[in-house]
């Protein structure tokens, strides 16, 4: 009974998480519309996370339901009709199943954190790009250096690295820009690598549970000097199958979410490079020569 209450509380927590990620609104026809309060590039990942959360919610209600309408005989010959799918899919998996489920919690926590930290508003914010461009085009280079130093986004970091090399020429600025972009992108890739590790390790842990289950089965056969009862065989084989099940159940969404974030980093890194190159175009020798010619034209006309 206590376990059912705990699982029900977890289900309510999942519902609250999904509800907090969306804003409910009604259109003019009175139809309920769910809109995510964020950037457009978050929509795919939000839907993926919502799908995973809803799947977990469905599994929660399945786990608390009875596994069979028929009573099952226990080891002492008594009835054990209180078994649920939670007992079959979690409890019978043993410590290995609990460990893999813990990895799934870690993977979902990482996914939610990345959802808010790896996005356009934190990597290439449009307002920061506009302010930096206005300062540089106005010739306020010291203010631009200070602004980019205080800007925590990726575009601010790479612009600050390039502006510090301005006394050494445009070539040095380009090299500093490329190195800064590589440094920040590598940092983001390392950040999401944990999802890839969880996705790669979970099936291996499941396979380890499979091996443990088979070892226990053959140990029971050896100890009995004959083929054991069906219930003993089922208990040992369940460890093998449940561990494999949870390994795959954790690996598939973890690797999918990792791929989404990896593609997002690639796209936003390219956007950052394009924006920084456009802002620093005024420092190119050809652009400076053209600006000097425009400035000298009124003086020559006056003479």
N, C-alpha and C positions, 0 to 999 in steps of 0.2 A: 504493500500500500504506500509506504513511504517512497519507494523507488518510483512508483507511478506519479506521485505528486512532484517529485523532483524533475522527472522528464516532462511533465506538463508545464512546469515553470520554465524549463528550457525552451519549450515550444512557444510559450508566450514571449520569451525573450527574442526568438527569431522573428516573430511577427512584429515586435517593436522595432527591431533593426531594419526590416524591410520598410516599415512605415516611416521611419526617420529618414530613409534615403530618398523618399519621394514626397512630393507636396500634392495633396489632394485638392482638386478644383472642379468646378462644375461649369460646363459650357452653357450657351444660351438655351439649348434644348433640355437642360437639366441632366445631361449625361455625365457621369463621374469620369474625370480624366486624371491620370496620374502623370505628373511631370517631375523630372529630376532637376533639382536646383543646382546646376553646375554647367560645365562646358559641354559642347556637343560631342567631343571625342570621348567623354565619359559614358555615353549612353550604352555602347556595346558592352563595356565591362560591367556597368551597373546591372544590365539585364542578365549577364552571365552570373554575377554574384547573387542576384535575386532568384535566378533559377536554381542555383545550388542551395540557397537558403530554403526555398520552397520544397525542394527535394528532401532536404534534411527534416523539414517539418512533416512531410508525408511519412517519411521513415519513422519519425518519432511516434506518430499515431499508430503505425503498423506494429511497432515494437511493443506498445503497451496493450495491444489486443491479444486475445488468446491465440496460441499457435494452432490449436486443434480443438474441435468440439468434442472429440472422444478422449476420455481419460487415458492416461498412460501409466503403466505399471513402473514403479520405481525399483531400486535395487533390492529393497526389502519386501517386495511383493505388494506394497501398498499403492494407493492411487496418487498420482502427481499431476492432477488436471490443471494446476495453477500455472503451468509453464506458458510463457509468452514468447513472441518472436525475439524480444530482447534477450531472453535466456539462450535462444538458439544462435542468434547472430552476434552476440557480444559476450555473454557470460561463458559460453562453451568455447569461445576462442581463447580464453585464458589471458595471461599477462601480455602476450604478443598482440592480441586484438586491442587491448586497452592502450598499448603503446602506439599502435598505428592510428587509433582514434585521436590520441593526443597530438600526433603529427598533423592530423587534419585540422585540429583547432589552431595550431601554429600557422598552418598554411592560410587559413581564412583570415587570421589576424594580420598576417603580412599583406594579403591582398587588399584588405580594407585600408591599411596604412599607406600602401603604394597608391591607392586610388586617390588619396588626398594630397600626396607629396609629389607624384609624377603626373603632372597635368600642365596644360599650357599656361595657366595663371601663375605657376611657380617656376616655369622654365623659360618661356618667352612671353612675358606679360606685355600686352599691346601698349598699355599706358607707359611703362618704363621705356619701351623702344621709342615711343613718340617723344618723351621728354629728353632722352639722350640725343636723339637726332636734332631736336630744336636747339639744344645747348651747343652742339658741335657746329651746326650751320650758322649759329649766331656768333661764333668765334669765342665762346665762353669755355675755353678748354679746361681751366682750373676747376670751374664749377662742374664740368662734365666728369672730370677725374674723381672729384669728391662724390658726385652723385652715383657713379658706377661703383665706387668703393663701398658705399652704404647699401647698394642694391643687392639683396640676397639671391636673386634669380641667376640662372645660368648665363643669360645674355648680359647681365650686369658684370658678372665675373670675367667673361671673355673680353668685353669691351674695356674693362679696367686694365686687364693684362696687356691689351694692344696699345692703349693710350700711354701707358708707362714707358713704352719703347718708342714713342714718337720722336724723341731727340736723335735716335739712331737711324731714322729713315723709315720709309714705308715698307721696305722689305723686312725689316726687323719687326714691324707691327704685324705683318702678315704671318710671320713665323710664330710670334707670341700668340696670335689669335688661334692658329691651328693647334698649337700645343695646349692651350687652355680648353679648347673644345674637346680634344682627345682626353684630357685629364678628367673633365666633368662627365663626359659620356662613359668613360671607363668606371667611374665611381657609381654611376647609375646602374650600369650592367652588373657590377659586383653586388649592388643592393638587392636586385631581383634574383640573383643567383641562388638564394636560399630556396626559392620556390622550385627551381630546377632540381636542386639537391633532394628536396622532399619528394618530388615527382619521380626521381630516379631511384631513390632508396626504398620507397614504400613497397614496390613490388618485390624487391630483394628481401625485405623483412617478411613479407607475406610468404615468399618461398621458404624462408627459414622456418616459419611456422608450419608450413607443409611438411618439411623434413622432420621437425620435432614431433608432429602428430603421427607420422609413419613410424618413427623410432619407438614412440610409446606403444603403438599398436603391436609391433613385433615383440616388444618387451613383454606385453601382456600375454601374447601367444606363447612365448618361451616360458613364462612363469606358470602358466596353467597346464603345460605339457599337452595341451590340446587346443583346438580352436575355441576361443572364448565365446561367451554369450553375445547375442546380437547387440544388446545395449552397450556392452563394453566396446565392441568394434565401432559402433556409431559414435560414442563419445570421443574416441581417439581420432577417427576420420573427420569429425566435425572440427577439431582443432585445425587440421590441415586445410579444410575447405574454407572455414571462416577467416583464417589468416590471409589466404589468397584473395578472398572476396574484398576484405578491407584494404589490402595493398593496392588492388586495382581501383577501388572506389576512391582512394585518396590520390593516386597517381594521375588519373585522367583529368580531373579538374585542375590539379596543381600545374600540370604541364600546359594545359590550355590557357590558364590565366598568365602563366609565364610568357607564353608566346604573344599574348595580347600586349603585355607591358614591354616586351622586347621590341615589337613593331612600333609601339608608341614612342619609345626612346629614339629609335632610328628616325622617325618622322620629325620629332621635335628638335633633335640635334641638327637635322638639315635645315629646319626653319630658323634655328638660332644662327647658323653659319650664314644663311642668306641675309638675315636682318642685320647682323654685324658687318658683313661686307658692304651692304648698302649704306650703312651709317658712316663707315670709314672711307667711303669712296671719295670724299672731299680731300683726303690726304694723298691721293694718288698724284704723281708728278704731272700727268696730263691735265688733271682737274685744277691743280694749283697754277699751272701755266695759263690756262684759260681764264682763271679768276684774276691773275695779274694783268692779262691783256685787257680784260673788261675794265679794270681799275685804271689802267693807263690810257684808255681811249678818250675819256673826257678831257684829260690834261693835254693830250696831243691836239684835240679839236680846238681847245682854247688858244693854243699857240698859233 
